[in-house]
Amino acid sequence: MASISWNKEVDIIDDNLYYMNELMQDPVAEETLNKWKDWVEHNLNKILSQYMIPEGMIIQAGVWNGDFYSVLKDIFGWERCIGFDIVKYTEDDSVIYSDFRDLKDEHQLPCALFYNGMGNWLYNKKSKTSGLEYAKRNLVKGGLYLDSIHMDTTILKDVEGLNYMATYDDRLIILRKE
């Protein structure tokens, strides 16, 4: 297995297809991701209950092990959710396994909520941008765009077509389609 090079010019996924396996070998990264999982399990439903979520699909790009995606399915029901990931880390019939950067044009779905779970903006810019562009095209009016901010609270506050709503605990940012 190749190691992670942390080259900001190349998305990590293009450098190492199974980078999440490698990342989880680092105790600090594992602890950080476990804290994120716990935070999502304890806070996401409460946060989303503050918003009127319109009709449409609930989509997550970058499902990985399904932790965040499972919470979305618990909140909205599995029949409303669809996930995308390049690697099959989990057995889930509602996840389409392919590179979202290529696949996104084939699955134009009216989207009520889109979670961009494709890593962080610093090391996955092309992937994250494809998710943001997909959301801008497919979110229905009033639909929500969610992104984990990985401690960069300056991102996504001025996105054309999406209004900044809030940042929660310096972890999650929510934008709404105009």
N, CA, C and O atoms as a DFTB+ gen file, in Angstrom:
712 C
 N C O
     1  1       0.847      -1.169       0.000
     2  2       0.000       0.000       0.000
     3  2       0.900       1.242       0.000
     4  3       1.852       1.340       0.773
     5  1       0.576       2.169      -0.873
     6  2       1.347       3.406      -0.947
     7  2       1.059       4.286       0.265
     8  3      -0.042       4.260       0.817
     9  1       2.051       5.057       0.668
    10  2       1.828       5.977       1.779
    11  2       1.210       7.269       1.254
    12  3       1.176       7.507       0.047
    13  1       0.731       8.083       2.160
    14  2       0.122       9.356       1.804
    15  2       1.233      10.375       1.610
    16  3       2.075      10.551       2.490
    17  1       1.243      11.050       0.462
    18  2       2.326      12.005       0.187
    19  2       1.987      13.412       0.676
    20  3       2.890      14.230       0.855
    21  1       0.715      13.709       0.895
    22  2       0.263      15.031       1.327
    23  2       0.664      16.124       0.342
    24  3       1.013      17.236       0.739
    25  1       0.612      15.794      -0.944
    26  2       0.879      16.750      -2.009
    27  2      -0.408      17.530      -2.278
    28  3      -1.389      16.959      -2.754
    29  1      -0.412      18.806      -1.982
    30  2      -1.618      19.625      -2.130
    31  2      -2.054      19.791      -3.580
    32  3      -3.179      20.217      -3.843
    33  1      -1.186      19.464      -4.511
    34  2      -1.511      19.615      -5.934
    35  2      -2.288      18.419      -6.473
    36  3      -2.883      18.505      -7.546
    37  1      -2.290      17.308      -5.745
    38  2      -2.933      16.082      -6.189
    39  2      -3.886      15.622      -5.091
    40  3      -3.492      15.534      -3.928
    41  1      -5.142      15.327      -5.448
    42  2      -6.071      14.795      -4.450
    43  2      -5.484      13.521      -3.854
    44  3      -4.914      12.696      -4.567
    45  1      -5.628      13.372      -2.560
    46  2      -5.072      12.198      -1.879
    47  2      -5.554      10.910      -2.534
    48  3      -4.787       9.958      -2.674
    49  1      -6.813      10.878      -2.933
    50  2      -7.385       9.664      -3.538
    51  2      -6.643       9.284      -4.826
    52  3      -6.566       8.104      -5.168
    53  1      -6.099      10.274      -5.539
    54  2      -5.348       9.999      -6.770
    55  2      -3.945       9.504      -6.467
    56  3      -3.306       8.869      -7.306
    57  1      -3.475       9.794      -5.279
    58  2      -2.151       9.371      -4.844
    59  2      -2.202       7.989      -4.192
    60  3      -1.276       7.188      -4.320
    61  1      -3.315       7.730      -3.487
    62  2      -3.445       6.481      -2.745
    63  2      -4.933       6.158      -2.609
    64  3      -5.619       6.743      -1.770
    65  1      -5.427       5.244      -3.417
    66  2      -6.846       4.909      -3.460
    67  2      -7.388       4.507      -2.088
    68  3      -8.541       4.800      -1.771
    69  1      -6.586       3.853      -1.289
    70  2      -7.020       3.383       0.034
    71  2      -6.407       4.233       1.152
    72  3      -6.008       3.705       2.191
    73  1      -6.337       5.533       0.936
    74  2      -5.682       6.394       1.915
    75  2      -6.366       6.380       3.272
    76  3      -5.712       6.627       4.286
    77  1      -7.659       6.098       3.321
    78  2      -8.335       6.063       4.630
    79  2      -7.822       4.899       5.474
    80  3      -7.715       5.025       6.694
    81  1      -7.507       3.776       4.850
    82  2      -6.901       2.668       5.602
    83  2      -5.565       3.097       6.192
    84  3      -5.262       2.809       7.350
    85  1      -4.771       3.788       5.383
    86  2      -3.469       4.269       5.844
    87  2      -3.638       5.309       6.949
    88  3      -2.932       5.277       7.957
    89  1      -4.571       6.221       6.753
    90  2      -4.819       7.270       7.739
    91  2      -5.216       6.683       9.089
    92  3      -4.800       7.181      10.135
    93  1      -6.012       5.636       9.064
    94  2      -6.472       5.011      10.311
    95  2      -5.361       4.268      11.052
    96  3      -5.568       3.820      12.180
    97  1      -4.196       4.132      10.440
    98  2      -3.042       3.539      11.127
    99  2      -2.366       4.546      12.052
   100  3      -1.570       4.173      12.914
   101  1      -2.690       5.827      11.863
   102  2      -2.134       6.890      12.695
   103  2      -3.052       7.089      13.901
   104  3      -4.215       7.448      13.716
   105  1      -2.574       6.870      15.124
   106  2      -3.435       6.979      16.310
   107  2      -4.098       8.353      16.467
   108  3      -5.236       8.436      16.929
   109  1      -3.408       9.417      16.093
   110  2      -3.989      10.761      16.202
   111  2      -5.140      10.915      15.203
   112  3      -6.205      11.424      15.552
   113  1      -4.922      10.480      13.978
   114  2      -5.984      10.551      12.962
   115  2      -7.163       9.676      13.357
   116  3      -8.316      10.080      13.206
   117  1      -6.882       8.479      13.861
   118  2      -7.958       7.593      14.295
   119  2      -8.780       8.229      15.413
   120  3     -10.009       8.170      15.388
   121  1      -8.115       8.830      16.383
   122  2      -8.819       9.490      17.484
   123  2      -9.656      10.667      16.969
   124  3     -10.793      10.862      17.398
   125  1      -9.091      11.438      16.061
   126  2      -9.812      12.580      15.484
   127  2     -11.066      12.114      14.759
   128  3     -12.136      12.697      14.930
   129  1     -10.940      11.075      13.956
   130  2     -12.089      10.565      13.210
   131  2     -13.125       9.938      14.136
   132  3     -14.324      10.046      13.875
   133  1     -12.696       9.296      15.193
   134  2     -13.648       8.743      16.164
   135  2     -14.383       9.855      16.913
   136  3     -15.571       9.724      17.208
   137  1     -13.681      10.947      17.219
   138  2     -14.344      12.092      17.856
   139  2     -15.352      12.719      16.908
   140  3     -16.426      13.137      17.342
   141  1     -15.028      12.793      15.624
   142  2     -15.958      13.308      14.608
   143  2     -17.201      12.428      14.551
   144  3     -18.323      12.934      14.522
   145  1     -17.004      11.127      14.535
   146  2     -18.126      10.187      14.523
   147  2     -19.032      10.405      15.733
   148  3     -20.252      10.488      15.593
   149  1     -18.439      10.497      16.907
   150  2     -19.220      10.722      18.127
   151  2     -19.961      12.056      18.066
   152  3     -21.127      12.140      18.454
   153  1     -19.294      13.084      17.585
   154  2     -19.923      14.400      17.478
   155  2     -21.136      14.334      16.544
   156  3     -22.202      14.861      16.862
   157  1     -20.967      13.692      15.407
   158  2     -22.067      13.558      14.443
   159  2     -23.234      12.809      15.075
   160  3     -24.382      13.241      14.966
   161  1     -22.948      11.691      15.735
   162  2     -24.011      10.887      16.355
   163  2     -24.777      11.676      17.409
   164  3     -25.979      11.473      17.577
   165  1     -24.100      12.572      18.117
   166  2     -24.743      13.318      19.199
   167  2     -25.352      14.647      18.760
   168  3     -26.194      15.195      19.472
   169  1     -24.952      15.176      17.614
   170  2     -25.353      16.535      17.256
   171  2     -26.103      16.698      15.939
   172  3     -26.892      17.634      15.802
   173  1     -25.883      15.822      14.973
   174  2     -26.412      16.077      13.633
   175  2     -27.938      16.173      13.609
   176  3     -28.481      17.093      12.997
   177  1     -28.625      15.264      14.245
   178  2     -30.087      15.295      14.236
   179  2     -30.612      16.594      14.861
   180  3     -31.527      17.224      14.330
   181  1     -30.029      16.977      15.980
   182  2     -30.449      18.212      16.660
   183  2     -30.208      19.432      15.764
   184  3     -31.056      20.321      15.685
   185  1     -29.069      19.474      15.098
   186  2     -28.742      20.592      14.213
   187  2     -29.708      20.634      13.034
   188  3     -30.275      21.684      12.730
   189  1     -29.894      19.501      12.372
   190  2     -30.756      19.482      11.182
   191  2     -32.217      19.748      11.526
   192  3     -32.973      20.220      10.677
   193  1     -32.624      19.452      12.756
   194  2     -34.018      19.703      13.145
   195  2     -34.334      21.201      13.190
   196  3     -35.503      21.581      13.255
   197  1     -33.319      22.042      13.156
   198  2     -33.511      23.487      13.138
   199  2     -33.857      24.013      11.747
   200  3     -34.215      25.181      11.597
   201  1     -33.751      23.168      10.744
   202  2     -33.949      23.583       9.356
   203  2     -35.162      22.888       8.752
   204  3     -35.483      21.750       9.096
   205  1     -35.826      23.591       7.850
   206  2     -36.878      22.989       7.047
   207  2     -36.177      22.307       5.873
   208  3     -35.585      22.975       5.026
   209  1     -36.246      20.993       5.827
   210  2     -35.592      20.229       4.767
   211  2     -36.649      19.953       3.697
   212  3     -37.663      19.319       3.986
   213  1     -36.426      20.421       2.462
   214  2     -37.420      20.213       1.409
   215  2     -37.448      18.763       0.927
   216  3     -36.651      17.937       1.372
   217  1     -38.365      18.466       0.022
   218  2     -38.419      17.146      -0.609
   219  2     -37.193      16.974      -1.503
   220  3     -36.665      17.949      -2.038
   221  1     -36.755      15.757      -1.657
   222  2     -35.606      15.457      -2.503
   223  2     -34.721      14.423      -1.834
   224  3     -34.949      14.021      -0.693
   225  1     -33.723      14.011      -2.560
   226  2     -32.804      12.987      -2.076
   227  2     -31.824      13.563      -1.058
   228  3     -31.526      14.757      -1.057
   229  1     -31.338      12.686      -0.200
   230  2     -30.285      12.988       0.756
   231  2     -29.048      12.281       0.216
   232  3     -29.010      11.053       0.144
   233  1     -28.041      13.058      -0.162
   234  2     -26.885      12.491      -0.855
   235  2     -25.608      12.775      -0.077
   236  3     -25.370      13.890       0.387
   237  1     -24.798      11.735       0.051
   238  2     -23.454      11.904       0.620
   239  2     -22.446      11.414      -0.393
   240  3     -22.525      10.280      -0.865
   241  1     -21.499      12.272      -0.726
   242  2     -20.369      11.876      -1.564
   243  2     -19.185      11.671      -0.631
   244  3     -18.810      12.574       0.118
   245  1     -18.604      10.490      -0.680
   246  2     -17.508      10.149       0.230
   247  2     -18.037       9.459       1.473
   248  3     -17.896       9.978       2.581
   249  1     -18.641       8.299       1.300
   250  2     -19.287       7.579       2.404
   251  2     -18.278       6.933       3.351
   252  3     -18.542       6.816       4.547
   253  1     -17.151       6.522       2.839
   254  2     -16.102       5.810       3.584
   255  2     -16.698       4.648       4.365
   256  3     -17.227       3.721       3.751
   257  1     -16.633       4.658       5.705
   258  2     -17.095       3.513       6.492
   259  2     -18.580       3.599       6.844
   260  3     -19.116       2.700       7.491
   261  1     -19.240       4.666       6.425
   262  2     -20.684       4.783       6.606
   263  2     -21.143       5.404       7.907
   264  3     -22.348       5.451       8.156
   265  1     -20.241       5.884       8.748
   266  2     -20.650       6.457      10.033
   267  2     -21.609       7.636       9.862
   268  3     -22.712       7.622      10.410
   269  1     -21.203       8.642       9.116
   270  2     -22.040       9.825       8.892
   271  2     -23.280       9.430       8.096
   272  3     -24.392       9.867       8.396
   273  1     -23.075       8.611       7.095
   274  2     -24.165       8.167       6.217
   275  2     -25.241       7.408       7.007
   276  3     -26.432       7.565       6.740
   277  1     -24.829       6.601       7.963
   278  2     -25.792       5.877       8.803
   279  2     -26.674       6.836       9.594
   280  3     -27.871       6.597       9.753
   281  1     -26.088       7.913      10.087
   282  2     -26.867       8.907      10.821
   283  2     -27.869       9.574       9.879
   284  3     -29.022       9.787      10.253
   285  1     -27.439       9.902       8.666
   286  2     -28.371      10.476       7.687
   287  2     -29.524       9.512       7.402
   288  3     -30.678       9.934       7.321
   289  1     -29.219       8.227       7.250
   290  2     -30.275       7.244       6.990
   291  2     -31.203       7.103       8.189
   292  3     -32.406       6.908       8.017
   293  1     -30.665       7.197       9.394
   294  2     -31.511       7.154      10.597
   295  2     -32.454       8.352      10.648
   296  3     -33.613       8.209      11.037
   297  1     -31.975       9.516      10.266
   298  2     -32.777      10.734      10.319
   299  2     -33.818      10.766       9.205
   300  3     -34.981      11.082       9.453
   301  1     -33.408      10.442       7.977
   302  2     -34.267      10.649       6.806
   303  2     -34.868       9.375       6.222
   304  3     -35.752       9.447       5.368
   305  1     -34.406       8.218       6.667
   306  2     -34.878       6.952       6.111
   307  2     -33.991       6.497       4.969
   308  3     -33.571       7.302       4.137
   309  1     -33.709       5.217       4.933
   310  2     -32.783       4.668       3.941
   311  2     -33.280       4.854       2.518
   312  3     -32.471       4.990       1.600
   313  1     -34.608       4.863       2.312
   314  2     -35.138       4.961       0.948
   315  2     -34.897       6.336       0.328
   316  3     -34.976       6.482      -0.892
   317  1     -34.614       7.314       1.126
   318  2     -34.392       8.672       0.629
   319  2     -32.904       8.966       0.416
   320  3     -32.557       9.993      -0.168
   321  1     -32.032       8.086       0.879
   322  2     -30.591       8.347       0.875
   323  2     -29.862       7.585      -0.223
   324  3     -30.200       6.451      -0.560
   325  1     -28.860       8.244      -0.759
   326  2     -27.956       7.606      -1.714
   327  2     -26.544       8.108      -1.415
   328  3     -26.331       9.290      -1.144
   329  1     -25.597       7.192      -1.471
   330  2     -24.211       7.542      -1.195
   331  2     -23.316       7.208      -2.367
   332  3     -23.663       6.403      -3.232
   333  1     -22.166       7.837      -2.378
   334  2     -21.160       7.603      -3.412
   335  2     -19.803       7.444      -2.736
   336  3     -19.495       8.153      -1.778
   337  1     -19.002       6.520      -3.232
   338  2     -17.617       6.406      -2.788
   339  2     -16.820       5.693      -3.867
   340  3     -17.355       4.884      -4.625
   341  1     -15.556       5.999      -3.922
   342  2     -14.677       5.404      -4.927
   343  2     -14.239       4.000      -4.517
   344  3     -13.918       3.174      -5.372
   345  1     -14.225       3.727      -3.209
   346  2     -13.775       2.446      -2.665
   347  2     -14.905       1.833      -1.853
   348  3     -15.626       2.539      -1.148
   349  1     -15.054       0.531      -1.953
   350  2     -16.103      -0.171      -1.210
   351  2     -15.578      -0.542       0.179
   352  3     -15.085      -1.646       0.408
   353  1     -15.701       0.423       1.096
   354  2     -15.283       0.193       2.475
   355  2     -16.368      -0.500       3.287
   356  3     -16.083      -1.091       4.328
   357  1     -17.614      -0.432       2.817
   358  2     -18.729      -0.974       3.582
   359  2     -19.723      -1.628       2.634
   360  3     -19.833      -1.239       1.472
   361  1     -20.433      -2.604       3.128
   362  2     -21.483      -3.260       2.342
   363  2     -22.765      -2.460       2.501
   364  3     -23.358      -2.453       3.579
   365  1     -23.194      -1.794       1.456
   366  2     -24.409      -0.989       1.510
   367  2     -24.947      -0.857       0.095
   368  3     -24.298      -0.270      -0.770
   369  1     -26.128      -1.402      -0.137
   370  2     -26.723      -1.387      -1.471
   371  2     -27.130       0.007      -1.938
   372  3     -27.396       0.201      -3.124
   373  1     -27.184       0.986      -1.022
   374  2     -27.573       2.334      -1.417
   375  2     -26.370       3.210      -1.773
   376  3     -26.520       4.406      -2.023
   377  1     -25.181       2.609      -1.794
   378  2     -23.969       3.344      -2.147
   379  2     -23.530       2.926      -3.543
   380  3     -23.445       1.738      -3.853
   381  1     -23.254       3.912      -4.372
   382  2     -22.717       3.684      -5.714
   383  2     -21.208       3.845      -5.620
   384  3     -20.709       4.873      -5.163
   385  1     -20.491       2.823      -6.056
   386  2     -19.041       2.825      -5.932
   387  2     -18.387       3.185      -7.259
   388  3     -18.360       2.391      -8.200
   389  1     -17.868       4.389      -7.306
   390  2     -17.152       4.898      -8.464
   391  2     -16.562       6.252      -8.083
   392  3     -16.893       6.793      -7.028
   393  1     -15.707       6.797      -8.912
   394  2     -15.119       8.108      -8.649
   395  2     -16.190       9.173      -8.886
   396  3     -16.652       9.345     -10.014
   397  1     -16.581       9.878      -7.845
   398  2     -17.645      10.871      -7.933
   399  2     -17.332      11.953      -8.961
   400  3     -18.249      12.496      -9.577
   401  1     -16.079      12.271      -9.154
   402  2     -15.702      13.287     -10.126
   403  2     -16.114      12.877     -11.532
   404  3     -16.401      13.734     -12.368
   405  1     -16.147      11.583     -11.800
   406  2     -16.585      11.071     -13.103
   407  2     -18.073      10.764     -13.105
   408  3     -18.757      10.988     -14.104
   409  1     -18.569      10.258     -12.003
   410  2     -19.928       9.730     -11.883
   411  2     -20.989      10.805     -11.700
   412  3     -22.153      10.587     -12.038
   413  1     -20.611      11.943     -11.180
   414  2     -21.576      12.970     -10.787
   415  2     -22.513      13.385     -11.919
   416  3     -23.675      13.702     -11.664
   417  1     -22.041      13.389     -13.144
   418  2     -22.886      13.814     -14.263
   419  2     -23.940      12.781     -14.626
   420  3     -24.950      13.123     -15.242
   421  1     -23.726      11.532     -14.259
   422  2     -24.683      10.467     -14.571
   423  2     -25.836      10.401     -13.580
   424  3     -26.849       9.760     -13.863
   425  1     -25.711      11.032     -12.453
   426  2     -26.707      10.914     -11.381
   427  2     -27.189      12.283     -10.924
   428  3     -26.992      12.676      -9.774
   429  1     -27.820      13.000     -11.841
   430  2     -28.374      14.313     -11.512
   431  2     -29.723      14.084     -10.826
   432  3     -30.715      13.768     -11.482
   433  1     -29.747      14.245      -9.524
   434  2     -30.937      13.968      -8.729
   435  2     -31.361      15.210      -7.969
   436  3     -30.508      15.927      -7.446
   437  1     -32.675      15.486      -7.892
   438  2     -33.114      16.599      -7.040
   439  2     -32.723      16.288      -5.597
   440  3     -33.112      15.267      -5.030
   441  1     -31.963      17.180      -5.038
   442  2     -31.288      16.906      -3.776
   443  2     -31.782      17.874      -2.703
   444  3     -31.733      19.090      -2.890
   445  1     -32.255      17.337      -1.588
   446  2     -32.692      18.157      -0.455
   447  2     -31.522      18.470       0.473
   448  3     -31.487      19.523       1.109
   449  1     -30.572      17.553       0.542
   450  2     -29.410      17.718       1.397
   451  2     -28.244      17.000       0.738
   452  3     -28.375      15.866       0.277
   453  1     -27.114      17.671       0.700
   454  2     -25.900      17.091       0.143
   455  2     -24.786      17.259       1.169
   456  3     -24.480      18.375       1.589
   457  1     -24.178      16.131       1.572
   458  2     -23.018      16.187       2.461
   459  2     -21.777      15.839       1.656
   460  3     -21.677      14.757       1.079
   461  1     -20.836      16.769       1.628
   462  2     -19.589      16.593       0.904
   463  2     -18.561      15.977       1.845
   464  3     -17.830      16.690       2.534
   465  1     -18.511      14.662       1.868
   466  2     -17.632      13.932       2.771
   467  2     -16.358      13.444       2.113
   468  3     -15.768      12.456       2.551
   469  1     -15.928      14.130       1.062
   470  2     -14.740      13.674       0.332
   471  2     -13.465      14.302       0.891
   472  3     -12.751      15.019       0.190
   473  1     -13.194      14.021       2.154
   474  2     -11.957      14.499       2.768
   475  2     -11.998      15.979       3.088
   476  3     -13.058      16.537       3.369
   477  1     -10.827      16.612       3.042
   478  2     -10.765      18.040       3.342
   479  2     -10.356      18.841       2.111
   480  3      -9.815      18.298       1.148
   481  1     -10.623      20.130       2.163
   482  2     -10.375      21.005       1.019
   483  2      -8.896      21.153       0.702
   484  3      -8.545      21.331      -0.465
   485  1      -8.035      21.088       1.670
   486  2      -6.610      21.298       1.443
   487  2      -5.992      20.179       0.602
   488  3      -5.150      20.437      -0.257
   489  1      -6.414      18.936       0.853
   490  2      -5.786      17.793       0.170
   491  2      -6.715      17.066      -0.797
   492  3      -6.348      16.021      -1.333
   493  1      -7.899      17.596      -1.026
   494  2      -8.852      16.946      -1.930
   495  2      -9.638      17.982      -2.722
   496  3     -10.848      17.847      -2.902
   497  1      -8.955      19.003      -3.190
   498  2      -9.629      20.142      -3.803
   499  2     -10.481      19.757      -5.020
   500  3     -11.609      20.235      -5.148
   501  1      -9.977      18.922      -5.899
   502  2     -10.749      18.538      -7.093
   503  2     -11.991      17.747      -6.703
   504  3     -13.076      17.983      -7.234
   505  1     -11.833      16.821      -5.786
   506  2     -12.972      16.021      -5.340
   507  2     -13.993      16.895      -4.634
   508  3     -15.184      16.827      -4.936
   509  1     -13.537      17.717      -3.697
   510  2     -14.449      18.586      -2.950
   511  2     -15.164      19.567      -3.890
   512  3     -16.357      19.825      -3.731
   513  1     -14.439      20.105      -4.855
   514  2     -15.041      21.043      -5.811
   515  2     -16.108      20.345      -6.631
   516  3     -17.157      20.931      -6.895
   517  1     -15.869      19.105      -7.042
   518  2     -16.890      18.387      -7.822
   519  2     -18.149      18.183      -6.988
   520  3     -19.257      18.253      -7.519
   521  1     -17.996      17.931      -5.687
   522  2     -19.152      17.799      -4.801
   523  2     -19.901      19.104      -4.651
   524  3     -21.131      19.124      -4.703
   525  1     -19.179      20.188      -4.465
   526  2     -19.815      21.497      -4.321
   527  2     -20.556      21.875      -5.602
   528  3     -21.685      22.362      -5.541
   529  1     -19.939      21.659      -6.747
   530  2     -20.588      21.987      -8.023
   531  2     -21.830      21.119      -8.243
   532  3     -22.848      21.600      -8.740
   533  1     -21.741      19.851      -7.872
   534  2     -22.903      18.961      -7.966
   535  2     -24.044      19.512      -7.107
   536  3     -25.190      19.586      -7.551
   537  1     -23.720      19.888      -5.894
   538  2     -24.743      20.416      -4.977
   539  2     -25.366      21.690      -5.539
   540  3     -26.586      21.847      -5.500
   541  1     -24.556      22.587      -6.053
   542  2     -25.085      23.836      -6.600
   543  2     -26.057      23.562      -7.746
   544  3     -27.058      24.265      -7.885
   545  1     -25.776      22.554      -8.563
   546  2     -26.651      22.193      -9.692
   547  2     -27.908      21.457      -9.248
   548  3     -28.974      21.645      -9.834
   549  1     -27.793      20.621      -8.219
   550  2     -28.872      19.676      -7.924
   551  2     -29.678      19.946      -6.661
   552  3     -30.757      19.378      -6.489
   553  1     -29.182      20.796      -5.782
   554  2     -29.987      21.116      -4.602
   555  2     -31.257      21.835      -5.031
   556  3     -31.216      22.743      -5.862
   557  1     -32.374      21.428      -4.465
   558  2     -33.630      22.126      -4.716
   559  2     -33.628      23.405      -3.875
   560  3     -32.826      23.544      -2.952
   561  1     -34.514      24.321      -4.195
   562  2     -34.601      25.569      -3.438
   563  2     -34.792      25.237      -1.951
   564  3     -35.671      24.454      -1.590
   565  1     -33.972      25.831      -1.113
   566  2     -34.028      25.573       0.317
   567  2     -33.220      24.363       0.755
   568  3     -33.131      24.080       1.950
   569  1     -32.622      23.635      -0.206
   570  2     -31.813      22.464       0.119
   571  2     -30.528      22.854       0.827
   572  3     -30.037      23.972       0.675
   573  1     -29.995      21.935       1.593
   574  2     -28.813      22.207       2.417
   575  2     -27.565      21.521       1.885
   576  3     -27.603      20.372       1.444
   577  1     -26.459      22.251       1.938
   578  2     -25.134      21.738       1.640
   579  2     -24.376      21.662       2.964
   580  3     -24.254      22.666       3.665
   581  1     -23.871      20.487       3.306
   582  2     -23.100      20.281       4.535
   583  2     -21.672      19.911       4.170
   584  3     -21.430      19.193       3.200
   585  1     -20.744      20.407       4.952
   586  2     -19.336      20.079       4.731
   587  2     -18.625      20.094       6.074
   588  3     -18.877      20.960       6.912
   589  1     -17.742      19.138       6.270
   590  2     -16.897      19.169       7.468
   591  2     -15.749      20.119       7.162
   592  3     -15.124      20.025       6.105
   593  1     -15.476      21.014       8.068
   594  2     -14.529      22.080       7.754
   595  2     -13.107      21.792       8.204
   596  3     -12.196      22.532       7.830
   597  1     -12.884      20.771       8.975
   598  2     -11.523      20.384       9.375
   599  2     -10.707      21.578       9.856
   600  3      -9.573      21.787       9.426
   601  1     -11.296      22.346      10.742
   602  2     -10.641      23.465      11.425
   603  2     -10.382      24.679      10.551
   604  3      -9.767      25.631      11.030
   605  1     -10.814      24.703       9.295
   606  2     -10.652      25.882       8.445
   607  2     -11.985      26.619       8.391
   608  3     -12.817      26.355       7.523
   609  1     -12.176      27.528       9.312
   610  2     -13.467      28.219       9.432
   611  2     -13.647      29.320       8.401
   612  3     -14.684      29.983       8.391
   613  1     -12.665      29.532       7.533
   614  2     -12.784      30.581       6.521
   615  2     -13.428      30.081       5.231
   616  3     -13.812      30.888       4.384
   617  1     -13.550      28.773       5.070
   618  2     -14.036      28.232       3.796
   619  2     -15.545      28.366       3.656
   620  3     -16.272      28.419       4.648
   621  1     -15.994      28.420       2.438
   622  2     -17.393      28.280       2.037
   623  2     -18.335      29.349       2.589
   624  3     -19.534      29.098       2.704
   625  1     -17.846      30.486       2.920
   626  2     -18.738      31.518       3.443
   627  2     -19.265      32.426       2.346
   628  3     -20.177      33.217       2.586
   629  1     -18.708      32.327       1.144
   630  2     -19.132      33.177       0.038
   631  2     -19.199      32.333      -1.241
   632  3     -18.368      32.476      -2.137
   633  1     -20.203      31.455      -1.306
   634  2     -20.369      30.566      -2.455
   635  2     -21.572      31.051      -3.263
   636  3     -22.683      31.159      -2.743
   637  1     -21.337      31.337      -4.521
   638  2     -22.418      31.816      -5.380
   639  2     -23.552      30.785      -5.436
   640  3     -23.322      29.601      -5.685
   641  1     -24.779      31.260      -5.200
   642  2     -25.952      30.399      -5.252
   643  2     -26.292      29.702      -3.952
   644  3     -27.358      29.100      -3.825
   645  1     -25.387      29.780      -2.979
   646  2     -25.620      29.154      -1.675
   647  2     -25.400      30.195      -0.581
   648  3     -24.408      30.924      -0.597
   649  1     -26.317      30.258       0.354
   650  2     -26.205      31.190       1.471
   651  2     -25.596      30.487       2.677
   652  3     -26.013      29.391       3.050
   653  1     -24.610      31.132       3.277
   654  2     -24.014      30.618       4.506
   655  2     -25.069      30.667       5.605
   656  3     -25.705      31.702       5.804
   657  1     -25.260      29.568       6.317
   658  2     -26.228      29.507       7.403
   659  2     -25.534      29.508       8.760
   660  3     -25.811      30.366       9.598
   661  1     -24.627      28.546       8.981
   662  2     -23.985      28.452      10.296
   663  2     -22.800      27.495      10.239
   664  3     -22.685      26.652       9.349
   665  1     -21.924      27.665      11.229
   666  2     -20.835      26.728      11.481
   667  2     -21.045      26.198      12.897
   668  3     -21.264      26.970      13.830
   669  1     -20.978      24.894      13.048
   670  2     -21.238      24.251      14.333
   671  2     -19.954      23.672      14.903
   672  3     -19.329      22.798      14.302
   673  1     -19.570      24.173      16.072
   674  2     -18.411      23.672      16.827
   675  2     -17.135      23.598      15.987
   676  3     -16.310      22.708      16.191
   677  1     -16.972      24.516      15.057
   678  2     -15.806      24.519      14.165
   679  2     -15.591      23.165      13.493
   680  3     -14.457      22.769      13.223
   681  1     -16.688      22.462      13.226
   682  2     -16.606      21.137      12.614
   683  2     -17.445      21.015      11.352
   684  3     -17.018      20.404      10.372
   685  1     -18.635      21.596      11.376
   686  2     -19.609      21.401      10.305
   687  2     -20.134      22.761       9.858
   688  3     -20.510      23.601      10.677
   689  1     -20.152      22.958       8.549
   690  2     -20.700      24.195       7.988
   691  2     -21.941      23.839       7.164
   692  3     -21.977      22.807       6.494
   693  1     -22.942      24.694       7.223
   694  2     -24.169      24.474       6.462
   695  2     -24.461      25.695       5.610
   696  3     -24.452      26.829       6.089
   697  1     -24.720      25.438       4.344
   698  2     -25.147      26.448       3.387
   699  2     -26.518      26.055       2.867
   700  3     -26.880      24.879       2.887
   701  1     -27.284      27.037       2.401
   702  2     -28.630      26.759       1.876
   703  2     -28.752      27.310       0.462
   704  3     -28.289      28.409       0.156
   705  1     -29.391      26.513      -0.388
   706  2     -29.627      26.934      -1.775
   707  2     -30.655      28.067      -1.791
   708  3     -31.703      27.982      -1.151
   709  1     -30.338      29.118      -2.526
   710  2     -31.233      30.287      -2.633
   711  2     -32.528      29.925      -3.326
   712  3     -33.394      30.781      -3.502
